[in-house]
Amino acid sequence: MRLSLLQYFSIIAITAFPLTGESAGEQPIPASQMKPLGLIGGTSWHSSVEYYRYINQAVNDLYGNETNPPLLLYNLNQQQMHTLQLQNHWEEIAGTYSDASSRLQSIGAQAVLFAANTPYKVYADVSRRIGIPILHIADATGIAIQKAGLTQVGLIGTTYTMEDGFMQDWLREHYRINVVVPRSAAARQELQRIIQKELGMGIFKPETKRYVLRQIEELEGQGIQGIILGCTEFPLIISQSDVRVPVFDTTRLHAQMAVDFILGRHIPPERAK
């Protein structure tokens, strides 16, 4: 799909700079009316920091001062989550996220989000166990892709996100978006290694960035119209200026959904109850 220059820059405005301050004529709600939101982070903490920064900055910008949103952070043990994933103990992972969500609810959270893509594999299970909504990262991403007018996109992330189908199924079912992942199993495994052994530990190498960009280029050869950075660590090394097709930064898009919820702009759908 070849985009006009106007279409291209419209997409960039949506995907690369989604966090908005005050829109034309908008008056912020009283700070006392902002909705408390629980963030389940730590997977990894490097991208959790970006969520925290983006959400706070967007609210500061809207109010034009140091007004901060009511965020409640629960930090998970990344090593424990990796071990459970390798052992295929997803029921225990769901239990961990359910417990964290319930704890956040008990101290006032009116919704939660998982500050990563992979945990949404257990979204339906966790959603059935808790009494508050979960802001789904694929909704934030799918809405942006729809607004951009695209129907086929690439996805890079952990092997679980690329191979287990939960993101692809969600985007196809709810947004009629076809998702393409790297064909090579070896490439998917290397992307997993990069996420776990480098990016998740705060290690950023030029050669790693080049490798990830090569995988995106190969997906471009398969006809994708855009690329989902489907691991919240990838935006730490990849930006729109590195890629020819529109980039969908799941960290920023999800953070914008969080801002919208806090300010009463977004009511999450009850899909998994």
Summary of the structure (lengths in Angstrom):
residues: 273
radius of gyration: 17.9
end to end distance: 37.7
largest distance: 52.2
contacts: 917
relative contact order: 0.18
helix: 54%
strand: 11%
